[in-house]
């Protein structure tokens, strides 16, 4: 194959890849806008935006009226970048651990109903309580959970104290500095 043709094909490949990445970035930005109540005023920029797939775990416990009910226990999710690469694990705490070993634990500051998906867990703004290890998550000061889909307590009644229920959910997580 002539060298000039390879060079043109290589440039074309870079243009196509760049265009796809730009479109993905723009689409992610359009889908991940947070309501004003979930916008930290002192956040400087987004470190990373990831898409989550996982479950919200609920435990069957007695409420104040001694009735069995589902109580939120913990999240369990995998967070992926735009290319589909697993980047972060999300679990009890709420905590996140990146594949580079960096960790973050947060606390909920604000929540808002998901007005576009009313049968979903709320949108959240969390503040970082602690971080560990060098890497992706160490500079994060806030986490936003946006575009939630699913994750509400199981619809079937809980029948035995200690019983566990899991509800699938999807969401976008933005880590902000």
Backbone as JSON, one array per atom type, in Angstrom:
{
  "sequence": "XXXXXXXXXXXXXXXXXXXXXXXXXXXXXXXXXXXXXXXXXXXXXXXXXXXXXXXXXXXXXXXXXXXXXXXXXXXXXXXXXXXXXXXXXXXXXXXXXXXXXXXXXXXXXXXXXXXXXXXXXXXXXXXXXXXXXXXXXXXXXXXXXXXXXXXXXXXXXXXXXXXXXXXXXXXXXXXXX",
  "N": [[0.85, -1.18, 0.0], [0.59, 2.23, -0.86], [2.56, 4.74, 0.75], [1.54, 7.38, 1.09], [-1.2, 6.93, 0.97], [-1.6, 5.38, 3.27], [-0.95, 7.29, 5.21], [-3.0, 9.21, 4.82], [-5.18, 7.61, 5.45], [-4.6, 7.06, 8.11], [-4.77, 9.65, 9.22], [-7.47, 10.12, 8.72], [-8.6, 8.13, 10.33], [-7.87, 9.11, 12.88], [-9.35, 11.47, 12.89], [-11.97, 10.47, 12.76], [-12.05, 8.95, 15.17], [-11.57, 11.01, 17.02], [-13.86, 12.57, 16.55], [-15.91, 10.81, 17.33], [-15.27, 10.52, 20.07], [-15.66, 13.19, 20.88], [-18.41, 13.51, 20.37], [-19.39, 11.61, 22.18], [-18.53, 12.74, 24.58], [-19.97, 15.18, 24.54], [-22.58, 14.17, 24.55], [-22.57, 12.86, 27.01], [-22.23, 15.04, 28.71], [-24.63, 16.37, 28.24], [-26.42, 14.61, 29.32], [-25.76, 14.46, 31.96], [-26.36, 16.66, 33.56], [-26.78, 18.32, 36.59], [-29.4, 19.05, 38.95], [-29.86, 22.38, 40.33], [-29.7, 22.26, 43.2], [-27.94, 20.23, 43.62], [-25.48, 21.07, 42.82], [-22.29, 21.72, 43.69], [-20.98, 24.72, 44.95], [-18.29, 25.38, 45.11], [-16.88, 23.62, 43.52], [-14.37, 22.85, 41.16], [-13.83, 21.49, 38.69], [-14.81, 18.64, 36.63], [-13.45, 15.59, 37.42], [-13.72, 12.96, 36.52], [-16.23, 11.28, 34.63], [-18.48, 8.7, 34.99], [-20.31, 5.71, 34.12], [-22.64, 3.75, 35.85], [-23.49, 0.4, 36.71], [-25.39, -1.73, 38.59], [-26.54, -2.91, 41.8], [-28.9, -1.97, 44.33], [-28.86, -2.73, 47.63], [-31.09, -4.1, 49.95], [-32.31, -4.63, 53.27], [-34.46, -6.67, 55.19], [-36.21, -5.42, 57.8], [-37.56, -4.55, 61.04], [-39.77, -1.83, 61.46], [-40.59, 1.25, 63.29], [-43.16, 0.68, 64.05], [-43.13, -1.97, 64.39], [-43.46, -3.41, 62.1], [-42.49, -5.42, 59.33], [-40.21, -4.24, 56.93], [-38.54, -3.0, 53.97], [-35.26, -1.82, 54.26], [-32.74, 0.39, 53.26], [-29.51, -0.89, 52.63], [-26.9, -1.07, 51.32], [-24.93, 0.0, 48.44], [-23.9, -1.69, 45.42], [-21.88, -1.68, 42.83], [-20.48, -1.44, 39.5], [-18.44, 0.87, 37.84], [-18.08, 2.42, 34.74], [-16.0, 3.74, 32.09], [-16.38, 5.88, 29.13], [-15.53, 4.23, 27.07], [-16.22, 1.75, 27.88], [-14.63, 0.5, 29.71], [-13.96, -0.96, 32.85], [-13.61, 1.05, 35.63], [-13.99, 1.88, 38.27], [-15.05, 0.56, 41.41], [-18.0, 0.43, 43.37], [-19.29, 0.55, 46.65], [-20.35, -0.37, 50.03], [-20.43, 2.31, 52.37], [-20.9, 5.26, 51.83], [-18.6, 4.1, 49.42], [-15.9, 4.23, 47.04], [-13.65, 2.57, 44.87], [-10.94, 2.85, 42.78], [-9.46, 1.3, 39.87], [-6.79, 1.86, 39.94], [-6.13, 1.78, 42.57], [-6.71, 3.96, 44.18], [-8.93, 5.43, 46.61], [-12.16, 6.45, 47.88], [-14.34, 7.76, 50.3], [-17.58, 8.86, 51.01], [-20.08, 11.28, 52.15], [-23.56, 11.9, 52.25], [-24.76, 14.97, 51.11], [-26.88, 16.35, 49.85], [-30.03, 15.49, 48.36], [-32.15, 14.77, 45.56], [-35.24, 14.28, 43.92], [-35.56, 12.14, 41.1], [-36.8, 13.54, 38.43], [-37.28, 12.81, 35.81], [-37.29, 10.07, 35.76], [-39.28, 8.82, 37.71], [-39.65, 6.44, 39.19], [-37.27, 5.72, 40.44], [-34.17, 5.58, 42.35], [-33.08, 8.42, 44.35], [-31.34, 11.35, 43.03], [-28.05, 12.35, 43.94], [-25.83, 14.43, 45.91], [-22.71, 14.12, 47.14], [-20.21, 14.6, 49.64], [-16.71, 14.35, 49.93], [-15.38, 12.4, 52.51], [-13.09, 11.01, 53.17], [-10.02, 10.0, 51.58], [-7.83, 7.7, 49.89], [-4.66, 6.39, 48.94], [-2.65, 7.08, 46.01], [-3.84, 8.44, 42.91], [-6.64, 8.31, 40.62], [-8.99, 9.03, 42.2], [-8.13, 10.56, 44.37], [-8.11, 13.4, 44.39], [-10.74, 14.11, 44.37], [-13.45, 15.99, 45.59], [-16.13, 16.05, 45.71], [-18.99, 14.0, 44.86], [-21.33, 13.33, 42.41], [-24.4, 11.7, 41.95], [-26.21, 10.93, 39.24], [-28.9, 10.82, 36.78], [-30.34, 8.47, 37.51], [-31.71, 5.18, 37.28], [-34.04, 2.92, 38.2], [-33.5, 0.8, 41.14], [-35.04, 1.19, 43.45], [-36.54, 0.05, 46.58], [-37.3, -3.46, 46.83], [-40.31, -4.67, 45.28], [-41.81, -6.81, 46.14], [-43.17, -8.01, 49.21], [-41.24, -7.99, 52.25], [-40.6, -10.84, 54.17], [-39.3, -12.04, 56.24], [-37.27, -11.2, 58.93], [-34.04, -9.95, 58.37], [-33.86, -10.94, 55.84], [-32.66, -10.45, 52.51], [-32.86, -8.14, 49.83], [-32.37, -7.29, 46.44], [-32.08, -4.66, 44.15], [-31.82, -3.87, 40.81], [-29.93, -1.19, 39.32], [-29.09, 1.73, 37.38], [-26.84, 4.42, 36.81], [-25.24, 7.65, 36.53], [-22.08, 8.76, 37.55], [-20.37, 11.53, 38.7], [-17.21, 12.69, 39.49], [-15.88, 15.24, 41.26], [-13.57, 17.94, 41.5]],
  "CA": [[0.0, 0.0, 0.0], [1.42, 3.44, -0.92], [2.74, 5.44, 2.03], [0.65, 8.54, 1.14], [-2.54, 6.43, 1.27], [-1.59, 4.99, 4.69], [-0.95, 8.51, 5.99], [-4.34, 9.77, 4.74], [-6.07, 6.71, 6.2], [-4.29, 7.27, 9.52], [-5.37, 10.94, 9.6], [-8.92, 9.93, 8.72], [-8.9, 7.36, 11.54], [-7.77, 10.02, 14.03], [-10.49, 12.4, 12.82], [-13.16, 9.71, 13.13], [-11.96, 8.64, 16.6], [-11.76, 12.27, 17.73], [-15.27, 12.96, 16.43], [-16.69, 9.91, 18.19], [-15.03, 10.91, 21.46], [-16.3, 14.48, 21.11], [-19.84, 13.25, 20.46], [-19.64, 10.91, 23.45], [-18.34, 13.72, 25.65], [-21.11, 16.1, 24.49], [-23.77, 13.43, 24.98], [-22.46, 12.64, 28.45], [-22.47, 16.32, 29.36], [-26.05, 16.69, 28.14], [-27.17, 13.67, 30.14], [-25.33, 14.45, 33.35], [-26.51, 17.94, 34.23], [-27.39, 18.15, 37.91], [-30.25, 20.17, 39.37], [-29.09, 23.38, 41.1], [-29.48, 21.84, 44.59], [-26.85, 19.24, 43.66], [-24.28, 21.7, 42.26], [-21.43, 22.34, 44.72], [-20.55, 26.04, 44.46], [-16.84, 25.52, 45.08], [-16.24, 22.6, 42.67], [-13.62, 23.47, 40.07], [-14.05, 20.79, 37.43], [-15.1, 17.21, 36.69], [-12.27, 14.74, 37.28], [-14.12, 11.87, 35.64], [-17.65, 10.95, 34.57], [-18.56, 7.25, 34.76], [-21.64, 5.12, 34.12], [-22.69, 2.64, 36.79], [-24.46, -0.68, 36.61], [-25.26, -2.49, 39.82], [-27.74, -3.15, 42.6], [-29.08, -1.37, 45.64], [-29.16, -3.86, 48.51], [-32.01, -3.77, 51.03], [-32.48, -5.66, 54.3], [-35.79, -6.71, 55.79], [-36.11, -5.11, 59.23], [-38.78, -4.04, 61.67], [-39.8, -0.38, 61.64], [-41.03, 1.68, 64.63], [-44.46, 0.06, 64.36], [-42.85, -3.41, 64.46], [-43.81, -4.01, 60.83], [-41.34, -5.72, 58.47], [-40.1, -3.35, 55.78], [-37.22, -2.95, 53.34], [-34.41, -0.71, 54.66], [-31.54, 0.43, 52.43], [-28.31, -1.41, 53.3], [-25.64, -0.71, 50.65], [-24.86, -0.13, 46.98], [-22.86, -2.56, 44.87], [-21.92, -1.34, 41.4], [-19.27, -1.25, 38.71], [-18.49, 2.13, 37.1], [-17.35, 2.27, 33.48], [-15.76, 4.96, 31.31], [-17.11, 5.93, 27.86], [-15.11, 3.14, 26.19], [-16.7, 0.49, 28.45], [-13.61, -0.06, 30.6], [-14.26, -0.89, 34.27], [-12.67, 1.99, 36.21], [-14.22, 2.05, 39.7], [-16.04, -0.28, 42.12], [-18.76, 1.21, 44.36], [-19.77, -0.37, 47.68], [-20.75, 0.18, 51.33], [-19.65, 3.43, 52.91], [-20.63, 4.86, 50.45], [-17.19, 4.14, 49.04], [-15.51, 3.92, 45.67], [-12.24, 2.22, 44.72], [-10.54, 2.83, 41.38], [-8.56, 0.2, 39.5], [-5.41, 2.26, 40.26], [-5.95, 1.63, 44.01], [-7.19, 5.12, 44.94], [-10.22, 5.18, 47.26], [-12.89, 7.62, 48.35], [-15.56, 7.53, 51.07], [-18.32, 10.11, 51.03], [-21.3, 11.42, 52.95], [-24.6, 12.57, 51.48], [-25.05, 16.36, 51.45], [-28.19, 16.7, 49.31], [-30.63, 14.57, 47.41], [-33.26, 15.31, 44.78], [-35.98, 13.26, 43.17], [-35.31, 12.07, 39.66], [-38.07, 13.93, 37.84], [-37.47, 12.15, 34.51], [-37.48, 8.64, 36.05], [-39.79, 8.89, 39.08], [-39.55, 5.16, 39.9], [-35.84, 5.48, 40.6], [-33.54, 6.15, 43.54], [-32.83, 9.85, 44.15], [-30.06, 11.9, 42.63], [-27.33, 12.72, 45.16], [-24.56, 15.15, 45.99], [-21.94, 13.64, 48.29], [-18.94, 15.26, 49.9], [-15.67, 13.4, 50.31], [-14.96, 12.36, 53.92], [-11.7, 10.54, 53.21], [-9.46, 9.39, 50.37], [-6.65, 6.9, 50.15], [-3.85, 5.97, 47.8], [-2.52, 8.02, 44.9], [-4.54, 8.03, 41.71], [-7.8, 8.99, 40.05], [-9.99, 9.56, 43.13], [-7.55, 11.27, 45.5], [-8.4, 14.83, 44.37], [-12.19, 14.35, 44.35], [-14.03, 16.61, 46.78], [-17.56, 15.79, 45.64], [-19.49, 12.99, 43.93], [-22.73, 13.49, 42.05], [-25.08, 10.55, 41.34], [-27.2, 11.52, 38.34], [-29.54, 9.95, 35.77], [-30.64, 7.16, 38.1], [-32.77, 4.37, 36.72], [-34.25, 1.75, 39.05], [-32.84, 0.81, 42.44], [-35.92, 1.33, 44.61], [-36.73, -1.17, 47.38], [-38.06, -4.5, 46.12], [-41.77, -4.51, 45.35], [-42.4, -7.91, 46.9], [-43.03, -7.74, 50.65], [-40.24, -8.78, 52.96], [-41.37, -11.75, 55.02], [-38.5, -12.56, 57.35], [-36.24, -10.27, 59.35], [-32.72, -10.37, 57.9], [-33.94, -11.26, 54.42], [-32.01, -9.44, 51.68], [-33.42, -7.9, 48.51], [-31.48, -6.51, 45.57], [-32.77, -4.0, 43.05], [-30.88, -3.37, 39.81], [-29.98, 0.23, 39.0], [-28.1, 2.37, 36.52], [-26.66, 5.83, 37.17], [-23.99, 8.3, 36.13], [-21.36, 9.34, 38.69], [-19.35, 12.54, 38.39], [-16.26, 12.94, 40.57], [-15.53, 16.65, 41.08], [-12.49, 18.52, 42.32]],
  "C": [[0.9, 1.24, 0.0], [1.4, 4.18, 0.42], [1.78, 6.63, 2.17], [-0.77, 8.1, 1.51], [-2.64, 6.04, 2.74], [-1.67, 6.23, 5.58], [-2.34, 9.15, 5.99], [-5.32, 8.93, 5.55], [-5.85, 6.89, 7.69], [-4.9, 8.57, 10.01], [-6.88, 10.82, 9.69], [-9.35, 9.15, 9.97], [-8.88, 8.24, 12.77], [-8.94, 11.0, 14.06], [-11.76, 11.69, 13.26], [-13.17, 9.41, 14.63], [-12.2, 9.9, 17.43], [-13.21, 12.72, 17.7], [-16.16, 12.1, 17.31], [-16.51, 10.28, 19.66], [-15.7, 12.23, 21.81], [-17.81, 14.3, 21.25], [-20.2, 12.57, 21.77], [-19.53, 11.87, 24.61], [-19.54, 14.68, 25.71], [-22.37, 15.41, 24.98], [-23.73, 13.2, 26.47], [-22.73, 13.92, 29.2], [-23.95, 16.67, 29.35], [-26.86, 15.82, 29.09], [-26.83, 13.8, 31.62], [-25.45, 15.82, 34.03], [-27.29, 17.73, 35.53], [-28.33, 19.31, 38.2], [-29.46, 21.12, 40.26], [-28.78, 22.96, 42.54], [-28.3, 20.87, 44.72], [-25.56, 19.77, 43.04], [-23.45, 22.3, 43.39], [-20.86, 23.65, 44.17], [-19.04, 26.16, 44.34], [-16.13, 24.43, 44.28], [-15.59, 23.28, 41.48], [-13.85, 22.81, 38.73], [-14.34, 19.31, 37.68], [-13.8, 16.45, 36.47], [-12.57, 13.62, 36.3], [-15.63, 11.66, 35.75], [-17.76, 9.48, 34.18], [-20.01, 6.79, 34.82], [-21.63, 3.86, 34.98], [-23.79, 1.66, 36.42], [-24.29, -1.53, 37.86], [-26.59, -2.75, 40.49], [-27.71, -2.27, 43.85], [-29.54, -2.52, 46.52], [-30.01, -3.37, 49.67], [-32.08, -4.94, 52.0], [-33.88, -5.54, 54.87], [-35.63, -6.52, 57.3], [-37.44, -4.61, 59.74], [-38.67, -2.52, 61.81], [-40.31, -0.03, 63.04], [-42.36, 1.1, 65.03], [-44.36, -1.46, 64.42], [-43.27, -4.16, 63.19], [-42.55, -4.3, 60.02], [-41.37, -4.82, 57.24], [-38.68, -3.39, 55.22], [-36.5, -1.68, 53.76], [-33.14, -0.77, 53.81], [-30.33, -0.03, 53.25], [-27.03, -0.9, 52.64], [-25.8, -0.76, 49.13], [-23.79, -1.16, 46.62], [-22.9, -2.36, 43.36], [-20.52, -1.26, 40.81], [-19.47, 0.02, 37.89], [-17.54, 2.05, 35.92], [-17.12, 3.63, 32.82], [-16.51, 4.85, 29.98], [-16.72, 4.81, 26.9], [-15.56, 1.78, 26.71], [-15.71, -0.18, 29.38], [-14.04, 0.12, 32.06], [-13.18, -0.04, 34.95], [-12.77, 2.02, 37.74], [-15.25, 1.05, 40.19], [-16.68, 0.58, 43.2], [-19.4, 0.23, 45.35], [-20.1, 0.38, 48.96], [-19.84, 1.31, 51.76], [-20.45, 4.72, 52.95], [-19.17, 5.1, 50.09], [-17.01, 3.76, 47.59], [-14.03, 3.56, 45.68], [-11.93, 2.08, 43.24], [-9.58, 1.67, 41.12], [-7.1, 0.56, 39.77], [-5.13, 2.2, 41.77], [-6.41, 2.83, 44.83], [-8.61, 4.85, 45.44], [-10.83, 6.48, 47.73], [-14.09, 7.13, 49.16], [-16.26, 8.87, 51.19], [-19.47, 10.11, 52.0], [-22.29, 12.24, 52.13], [-24.81, 13.98, 52.02], [-26.48, 16.74, 51.06], [-28.71, 15.56, 48.46], [-31.81, 15.25, 46.73], [-33.93, 14.17, 44.04], [-35.55, 13.3, 41.71], [-36.63, 12.34, 38.97], [-38.32, 13.29, 36.48], [-37.69, 10.65, 34.66], [-38.0, 8.51, 37.48], [-39.72, 7.57, 39.86], [-38.1, 4.74, 40.08], [-35.34, 6.09, 41.9], [-33.21, 7.62, 43.28], [-31.45, 10.15, 43.59], [-29.38, 12.39, 43.9], [-26.16, 13.65, 44.89], [-23.9, 14.66, 47.27], [-20.67, 14.44, 48.42], [-17.94, 14.2, 50.35], [-15.35, 13.53, 51.8], [-13.5, 11.95, 54.02], [-11.32, 9.96, 51.85], [-8.25, 8.57, 50.77], [-5.95, 6.52, 48.86], [-3.76, 7.03, 46.72], [-3.33, 7.51, 43.71], [-5.76, 8.87, 41.4], [-8.68, 9.69, 41.08], [-9.45, 10.46, 44.23], [-7.9, 12.77, 45.54], [-9.9, 15.15, 44.42], [-12.67, 14.92, 45.68], [-15.52, 16.35, 46.87], [-17.84, 14.65, 44.66], [-20.95, 13.31, 43.68], [-23.23, 12.16, 41.47], [-26.25, 11.12, 40.56], [-27.82, 10.45, 37.44], [-29.83, 8.55, 36.3], [-31.81, 6.5, 37.38], [-32.87, 3.11, 37.56], [-33.66, 1.94, 40.44], [-33.73, 0.98, 43.65], [-36.05, 0.0, 45.34], [-37.55, -2.18, 46.59], [-39.57, -4.3, 46.3], [-42.43, -5.65, 46.12], [-42.2, -7.64, 48.39], [-41.9, -8.57, 51.26], [-40.98, -9.58, 54.03], [-40.61, -12.25, 56.23], [-37.39, -11.56, 57.68], [-34.87, -10.83, 58.94], [-32.7, -10.74, 56.43], [-33.31, -10.12, 53.62], [-32.7, -9.35, 50.33], [-32.47, -7.02, 47.71], [-32.28, -5.95, 44.4], [-31.75, -3.44, 42.07], [-31.05, -1.86, 39.6], [-28.87, 0.61, 38.05], [-28.0, 3.82, 36.97], [-25.37, 6.34, 36.53], [-23.39, 8.9, 37.4], [-20.33, 10.31, 38.16], [-18.52, 12.76, 39.63], [-15.7, 14.33, 40.3], [-14.42, 17.08, 42.01], [-12.92, 19.86, 42.83]]
}
